[in-house]
Amino acid sequence: LPGGGIYLWVPAPGGDAWAFTERLAREGGALVSPGDFYGPAAAGHVRIAVVQPDERLELVAQRLGV
């Protein structure tokens, strides 16, 4: 088993995972999945696969002003 996970489950602002997914794609250039894809318990969250090199993740953060 790996020493850690590759997914982050992030609560969507206001609980709107679809709007947050769209924002991350449009403004950050990041493709994520709305939690609704994974069942009712994941609704209101987005699943982020942290599989890119750190430089790419930092670029997304810069684009989003984080």
C-alpha positions as CSV (number, residue, x, y, z in Angstrom):
1,L,0.0,0.0,0.0
2,P,1.2,3.5,-0.6
3,G,2.3,5.7,2.2
4,G,-0.5,8.2,1.5
5,G,-3.5,9.0,-0.6
6,I,-3.6,10.6,-4.0
7,Y,-7.0,12.2,-3.6
8,L,-8.0,15.3,-1.7
9,W,-11.7,15.7,-0.8
10,V,-12.4,19.4,-0.5
11,P,-15.7,20.9,0.7
12,A,-17.2,23.1,-2.0
13,P,-17.9,26.7,-1.0
14,G,-21.6,27.0,-0.4
15,G,-21.9,23.2,-1.0
16,D,-22.1,23.7,-4.8
17,A,-19.6,21.2,-6.1
18,W,-20.5,21.7,-9.7
19,A,-19.9,25.5,-9.6
20,F,-16.6,24.9,-7.7
21,T,-15.5,22.3,-10.3
22,E,-16.2,24.8,-13.1
23,R,-14.3,27.6,-11.3
24,L,-11.3,25.3,-10.8
25,A,-11.3,24.4,-14.5
26,R,-11.9,27.9,-15.9
27,E,-9.7,29.9,-13.5
28,G,-7.1,27.4,-12.4
29,G,-6.8,25.0,-15.3
30,A,-7.4,22.1,-13.0
31,L,-9.7,19.2,-13.8
32,V,-11.5,17.8,-10.8
33,S,-14.5,15.7,-10.1
34,P,-17.7,16.8,-8.4
35,G,-18.4,14.5,-5.4
36,D,-21.8,13.7,-6.8
37,F,-20.1,11.3,-9.2
38,Y,-19.2,9.1,-6.1
39,G,-22.5,9.0,-4.4
40,P,-24.7,11.1,-2.0
41,A,-22.1,11.0,0.9
42,A,-19.7,12.9,-1.3
43,A,-22.1,15.6,-2.5
44,G,-20.9,19.1,-1.7
45,H,-17.3,18.2,-2.2
46,V,-14.8,17.9,-5.1
47,R,-12.3,15.1,-5.5
48,I,-8.9,16.4,-6.5
49,A,-6.3,13.8,-7.7
50,V,-2.9,15.1,-6.6
51,V,-0.8,13.4,-9.2
52,Q,0.9,16.3,-10.9
53,P,4.4,17.6,-10.1
54,D,4.5,20.2,-7.4
55,E,5.3,22.9,-9.9
56,R,2.0,22.3,-11.8
57,L,0.0,22.3,-8.5
58,E,1.7,25.6,-7.5
59,L,0.7,27.1,-10.9
60,V,-2.9,26.2,-10.3
61,A,-2.7,27.8,-6.8
62,Q,-1.2,31.0,-8.3
63,R,-3.9,31.2,-11.0
64,L,-6.5,30.9,-8.3
65,G,-4.8,33.5,-6.1
66,V,-4.2,31.1,-3.2
